Amino acid sequence: MSIEIIWSDTKSRREITRSDTMSDQVRDILGNTVWGSRDTRYCILGIEKKLARLRAPSYFVLSEAGQELCVFVLDYCLKQVAGQTCGAYHFVMASTLPGHQNEGLANLLIDHVRDYCLATVGAPGFGFAYVEATTEFSLKLSSHIGHSIETTIPLTLFTRLFPRRDPNVGPLKAEETAGLIESLEGLYADHELSDFATSLNPSECFVYRRNGKIIAAAQTEVLTWRVVSLPGVIGAALQNILPRVPGLSRMLDLQNLRIVRLGNLLVPEGSEADFFSLIETCLSYHKARIGLILLDERSPVLDRLRNNGRFGVLSRVMNGSAKLHIDVVGMNDATIGQLTSRPLLVSAADVF
């Protein structure tokens, strides 16, 4: 494992390093972190498998006398902005070892990480992070970093207690990949931050066909959480009742909750009903009850989905939103104007 020293201080015996692989200590810190703060709080099960999805990861670690205390995970990627390819750093996650919070470690680390990213991202380029609206730690970090562009990404849940499969839905065929990418680029031509050619994984895609033609499509990724707390009356009821009823706990296991994240959504106008059948099939295939859709609140695709389908009784249990914060580097005013005024895409390759 190649380790690059970013900063060191002999007096405090502290140092900051960057590596493209994570250490055992970092794996333990991230695997035991409880994410969220006021609403839904959860641990990520199988953190190593999740981080294996990163495109070009950087693990920035602040250590003291050899003990790793604070870690930031970033992912370098390429996205389309105003018709040009830009380098970008995705701020994926951050965590501090229990017992060392509120010692200023995260702020110290982020200052050096920011300098590293500014020097290496290229121009034009940008950094971005999805910040849960009720997570104080993330909000404080984002405020410390600063950002010039912000948009809201509703956490749109699609839920079915007994998801059914539609015989018109099946896996994407290899020879259909180029056509699907072209269709996605056309559907989201008025959005920014597209990366369909690199984020689309054919092995994770399902399509709805009619007479051999693709009507709708979605890419799936299974998120696995151990839920610590849920907001509201329904959330409290689920936590108190589910463990006591064997049938219900098997149907919706909060200790091993499977959520299907749905990305690269092909929903041409008029295909909304077929799309809902498609994603219900995706839930059934992955033995899950909950699907997660991440679209900019300004996206006309999200408006059409909200106006043309039922999202299910559990869709309000973990409702909320994330803020997409963007800090630009070397962009002209016209490019910044497009990023500010147009809906932004959440990539299927961005790791949560």
WOGIQUI-V463030 format. One record per residue. N is the residue number from 1. SS is DSSP state (2 for helix, 1 for strand, 0 for the rest). Layout:
# WOGIQUI-V463030
N:SS
N:SS
This chain:
# WOGIQUI-V463030
1:0
2:0
3:1
4:1
5:1
6:1
7:1
8:1
9:1
10:0
11:0
12:0
13:0
14:1
15:1
16:1
17:1
18:1
19:1
20:0
21:0
22:0
23:0
24:2
25:2
26:2
27:2
28:2
29:2
30:2
31:2
32:0
33:0
34:0
35:1
36:0
37:0
38:0
39:0
40:0
41:1
42:1
43:1
44:1
45:0
46:0
47:2
48:2
49:2
50:2
51:2
52:0
53:0
54:0
55:0
56:0
57:1
58:1
59:1
60:1
61:1
62:1
63:1
64:1
65:0
66:0
67:1
68:1
69:1
70:1
71:1
72:1
73:1
74:1
75:1
76:1
77:1
78:1
79:1
80:1
81:1
82:0
83:0
84:1
85:1
86:1
87:1
88:1
89:1
90:1
91:1
92:1
93:1
94:1
95:1
96:1
97:0
98:0
99:0
100:0
101:0
102:0
103:0
104:0
105:2
106:2
107:2
108:2
109:2
110:2
111:2
112:2
113:2
114:2
115:2
116:2
117:2
118:2
119:2
120:2
121:0
122:0
123:0
124:0
125:1
126:1
127:1
128:1
129:1
130:1
131:1
132:1
133:0
134:0
135:0
136:2
137:2
138:2
139:2
140:2
141:2
142:2
143:2
144:2
145:2
146:0
147:0
148:0
149:1
150:1
151:1
152:1
153:1
154:1
155:1
156:1
157:1
158:1
159:1
160:0
161:0
162:0
163:0
164:0
165:0
166:0
167:0
168:0
169:1
170:1
171:1
172:0
173:0
174:2
175:2
176:2
177:2
178:2
179:2
180:2
181:2
182:2
183:2
184:2
185:2
186:2
187:2
188:0
189:0
190:0
191:1
192:1
193:0
194:1
195:0
196:2
197:2
198:2
199:2
200:0
201:0
202:2
203:2
204:2
205:1
206:1
207:1
208:1
209:1
210:1
211:0
212:0
213:1
214:1
215:1
216:1
217:1
218:1
219:1
220:1
221:1
222:1
223:1
224:1
225:1
226:1
227:1
228:1
229:1
230:0
231:0
232:2
233:2
234:2
235:2
236:2
237:2
238:2
239:2
240:2
241:2
242:2
243:2
244:2
245:0
246:2
247:2
248:2
249:2
250:2
251:2
252:0
253:0
254:0
255:0
256:0
257:1
258:1
259:1
260:1
261:1
262:1
263:1
264:1
265:1
266:1
267:1
268:0
269:0
270:0
271:0
272:2
273:2
274:2
275:2
276:2
277:2
278:2
279:2
280:2
281:2
282:2
283:2
284:2
285:2
286:0
287:0
288:0
289:0
290:1
291:1
292:1
293:1
294:1
295:1
296:1
297:0
298:0
299:0
300:2
301:2
302:2
303:2
304:2
305:2
306:2
307:2
308:0
309:0
310:0
311:0
312:0
313:2
314:2
315:2
316:2
317:0
318:0
319:0
320:0
321:1
322:1
323:1
324:1
325:1
326:1
327:1
328:1
329:1
330:0
331:0
332:0
333:2
334:2
335:2
336:2
337:2
338:2
339:2
340:2
341:2
342:0
343:1
344:1
345:0
346:0
347:0
348:0
349:0
350:0
351:0
352:0
